[in-house]
């Protein structure tokens, strides 16, 4: 939460310093004093008349950063920003409609706003459209359509979309099965920090599917995934799989595998330091083999 707080303040400092100062002060004030500060925030955002500031204000209410979480208020600010052409707000509106946050759930409206955001250059919106076709929520499920949209997002550098596209190739859903291409996509995604792709790589190396079986590389990717954080629902299964792989390795092989893992982690962290995260309000689906 502290990291998220710093991120918001940095964004607000760029967009509108006065709002950033108010948001920072809100964290240190008694609850009774926060109401007036929120009113000042409101006035400052209105007076700025800037779509980016409106969007950031919506994000604050959406995530409860500096103000009480309020989806209805978030929705109101997103509408103002989206109608002024702010693509992040368009994407966030789509998420609000898809989840029914601050507005009645409406998948057609979600797709409408995601399409507008995608046309304006939002990578997250591309991935959200792909996810919608993949899951079939509010639209007819279509793996070929999902693959098309995941490809568009992957081409723009979205790590999660690379992983999902790899999953489609690994399973032959919507595309011709191609495990070599799946391995390539999982690798690209993993080196961008996607832990689900790391688990997928570890699984494929362990089974020798589409690649030569390599227990050391399997161990290295699985332990790296756990270090970066895997989804809670697959954490225990990943730990179990790691233990099974470790049992196949002798002491020298295990030491070498841990050396691989350290090199992988350093490479990923170095790449992340050079490339800011461009992700925002993206839907999540089952993303592992």
C-alpha positions in Angstrom: 0.0 0.0 0.0 2.8 2.4 0.8 4.3 1.8 -2.6 1.0 2.5 -4.3 0.7 5.7 -2.2 4.0 7.0 -3.4 3.1 6.1 -7.0 -0.1 8.2 -6.8 1.6 11.2 -5.3 4.3 11.1 -8.0 1.6 11.1 -10.7 -0.3 13.9 -9.1 2.8 16.0 -8.6 3.2 15.9 -12.4 -0.5 16.5 -13.1 -1.4 19.0 -10.4 0.9 19.8 -7.5 -1.9 21.2 -5.2 -3.9 18.0 -5.4 -0.8 15.9 -4.6 -0.2 18.1 -1.5 -3.8 17.6 -0.3 -3.6 13.9 -0.9 -0.4 13.6 1.1 -1.9 15.7 4.0 -5.0 13.6 4.1 -3.0 10.6 5.4 -1.9 12.5 8.5 -5.1 14.2 9.5 -7.8 13.0 11.9 -10.9 11.6 10.3 -13.0 14.6 11.2 -10.6 16.9 9.3 -10.5 14.9 6.2 -13.9 16.0 4.9 -12.9 19.6 4.4 -9.7 18.4 2.7 -11.6 16.2 0.3 -13.8 19.2 -0.6 -10.6 21.1 -1.4 -9.5 18.2 -3.5 -12.8 18.4 -5.3 -12.5 22.1 -6.0 -8.9 21.8 -7.1 -9.7 19.0 -9.6 -12.7 20.9 -10.9 -10.7 24.1 -11.3 -7.9 22.3 -13.1 -10.3 21.3 -15.9 -7.7 18.9 -17.1 -8.7 15.3 -18.2 -5.5 13.8 -16.7 -6.3 15.4 -13.3 -9.9 14.2 -13.6 -8.7 10.7 -14.3 -6.2 10.7 -11.4 -9.0 11.9 -9.1 -11.2 9.0 -10.3 -8.3 6.6 -9.5 -8.0 8.0 -6.0 -11.7 7.3 -5.3 -11.5 4.0 -7.1 -8.6 2.7 -5.0 -9.2 4.7 -1.8 -5.9 6.5 -2.1 -6.0 9.7 0.1 -9.9 9.6 0.2 -12.4 7.0 1.2 -13.0 4.4 -1.5 -16.1 5.4 -3.5 -16.9 3.7 -6.8 -19.7 6.1 -7.6 -17.4 9.1 -7.3 -14.7 7.3 -9.2 -17.2 6.5 -12.0 -18.3 10.2 -12.1 -14.7 11.4 -12.6 -13.9 8.7 -15.1 -16.9 9.8 -17.2 -15.7 13.5 -17.2 -12.2 12.4 -18.1 -13.2 9.9 -20.7 -15.6 12.3 -22.5 -12.6 14.7 -22.7 -10.6 11.9 -24.5 -8.5 10.5 -21.6 -7.7 6.9 -22.7 -6.9 5.6 -19.2 -10.3 6.8 -18.0 -12.0 5.1 -21.0 -10.4 1.9 -20.0 -11.3 2.3 -16.4 -14.9 3.0 -17.3 -14.9 -0.3 -19.1 -13.6 -2.0 -16.0 -16.3 -0.3 -13.9 -19.1 -1.5 -16.2 -17.6 -5.0 -16.4 -17.5 -5.3 -12.7 -20.6 -3.3 -11.8 -18.6 -0.9 -9.6 -20.4 2.4 -9.2 -22.8 1.6 -12.0 -25.0 -1.3 -13.1 -23.0 -4.1 -14.7 -23.2 -3.8 -18.5 -20.8 -5.8 -20.6 -21.8 -4.0 -23.8 -20.9 -0.7 -22.3 -17.6 -2.2 -21.1 -16.7 -3.3 -24.6 -17.8 0.1 -26.0 -15.4 2.0 -23.7 -12.5 -0.6 -24.1 -12.8 -0.3 -27.8 -12.6 3.5 -27.6 -9.6 3.2 -25.3 -7.9 0.7 -27.5 -8.4 3.0 -30.5 -6.8 5.7 -28.5 -3.7 3.6 -27.8 -4.5 1.9 -24.4 -2.6 -1.4 -24.1 -4.7 -2.4 -21.0 -7.9 -2.0 -23.0 -6.6 -4.3 -25.8 -5.9 -6.9 -23.1 -9.3 -6.4 -21.5 -11.1 -7.0 -24.9 -9.0 -10.1 -25.4 -9.8 -11.4 -21.9 -13.5 -10.8 -22.5 -13.4 -13.0 -25.7 -11.3 -15.6 -23.8 -13.8 -15.9 -20.9 -17.0 -15.3 -22.9 -18.3 -12.8 -20.3 -20.9 -10.7 -22.0 -19.9 -11.8 -25.5 -19.8 -15.1 -27.4 -16.6 -16.8 -26.3 -14.1 -16.8 -29.2 -10.5 -18.1 -28.8 -9.6 -16.8 -32.3 -10.8 -13.3 -31.3 -9.0 -13.6 -28.0 -5.8 -14.6 -29.8 -6.1 -11.6 -32.2 -6.5 -9.1 -29.4 -3.9 -10.7 -27.1 -1.5 -10.5 -30.1 -2.2 -6.7 -30.5 -1.4 -6.1 -26.8 1.6 -8.4 -26.9 3.0 -6.6 -29.9 2.9 -3.4 -27.8 4.9 -5.0 -25.0 2.2 -6.2 -22.5 3.7 -9.1 -20.5 0.4 -10.7 -19.4 -0.9 -10.7 -23.0 2.3 -12.4 -24.1 1.7 -15.1 -21.5 -2.0 -15.6 -22.4 -1.1 -15.8 -26.1 1.5 -18.4 -25.2 -1.1 -20.3 -23.3 -3.4 -20.3 -26.4 -0.5 -21.6 -28.6 0.4 -24.3 -26.0 -3.1 -25.6 -25.8 -4.1 -25.0 -29.5 -7.0 -22.7 -28.6 -7.9 -20.3 -31.4 -4.6 -20.9 -33.1 -2.7 -23.9 -34.4 -0.9 -25.6 -31.5 2.7 -24.5 -31.5 4.6 -25.2 -28.3 7.9 -23.7 -29.6 6.1 -20.4 -30.1 4.5 -20.8 -26.7 7.9 -21.2 -25.1 9.1 -18.1 -26.9 6.2 -16.1 -25.7 6.4 -17.4 -22.2 10.1 -16.5 -22.1 9.4 -12.9 -23.4 6.7 -12.5 -20.8 8.7 -14.0 -18.0 11.7 -11.7 -18.6 9.3 -8.8 -18.3 8.3 -10.0 -14.8 5.1 -12.1 -15.4 5.3 -14.8 -12.7 2.5 -16.8 -14.4 4.8 -17.1 -17.5 7.6 -18.2 -15.2 5.5 -21.0 -13.8 4.5 -22.0 -17.4 8.1 -22.2 -18.4 9.0 -24.3 -15.4 6.1 -26.6 -16.1 7.1 -27.1 -19.8 10.8 -27.7 -19.0 9.8 -30.2 -16.3 7.6 -32.2 -18.8 9.8 -31.7 -21.9 6.8 -30.4 -23.8 7.9 -28.3 -26.8 11.4 -28.1 -25.4 14.1 -30.5 -24.1 13.4 -31.6 -20.6 15.6 -29.6 -18.2 15.0 -30.0 -14.5 17.5 -27.3 -13.6 15.8 -24.7 -15.7 12.4 -25.9 -14.5 13.6 -25.4 -10.9 15.1 -22.0 -11.7 11.9 -20.6 -13.2 9.7 -22.0 -10.6 11.7 -20.6 -7.7 12.0 -17.3 -9.5 8.2 -17.2 -9.9 7.7 -17.7 -6.2 10.2 -15.0 -5.4 8.3 -12.5 -7.6 4.9 -13.7 -6.3 2.5 -16.1 -7.9 -1.3 -15.8 -7.5 -2.5 -17.1 -4.1 -4.7 -19.8 -5.6 -1.7 -21.6 -7.2 1.0 -20.8 -4.6 0.8 -24.2 -2.9 0.7 -26.1 -6.1 3.8 -24.2 -7.4 5.6 -25.0 -4.1 4.7 -28.7 -4.4 5.9 -28.7 -8.1 9.2 -27.1 -7.0 9.7 -29.7 -4.4 9.1 -32.5 -6.9 11.7 -31.0 -9.2 14.2 -30.4 -6.4 14.0 -34.1 -5.5 15.3 -35.0 -9.0 18.4 -32.9 -8.6 21.6 -33.7 -6.9 23.5 -31.2 -4.7 25.7 -29.9 -7.6 22.7 -29.7 -10.0 20.6 -27.9 -7.4 23.4 -25.3 -6.8 23.6 -24.7 -10.5 19.8 -24.3 -10.8 19.9 -21.7 -8.0 22.6 -19.9 -9.9 20.4 -19.8 -12.9 17.6 -18.4 -10.8 19.8 -15.6 -9.5 20.9 -14.7 -13.0 17.3 -14.7 -14.2 16.1 -12.5 -11.3 18.9 -10.0 -11.9 18.0 -9.8 -15.6 14.3 -9.2 -14.8 14.9 -6.6 -12.2 17.4 -4.7 -14.4 14.8 -4.7 -17.3 12.1 -3.5 -15.0 14.3 -0.6 -13.8 14.8 0.5 -17.4 11.1 0.1 -18.5 8.3 1.7 -16.4 5.2 -0.4 -15.9 2.5 0.6 -18.4 -0.2 -1.6 -16.9 -3.5 -0.1 -15.6 -6.8 -1.6 -14.6 -6.5 -4.8 -16.5 -8.7 -7.9 -16.0 -7.1 -11.1 -14.8 -8.0 -14.7 -15.8 -6.5 -18.1 -15.3 -3.1 -17.8 -17.0 -1.2 -21.0 -16.2 -1.0 -24.4 -17.9 
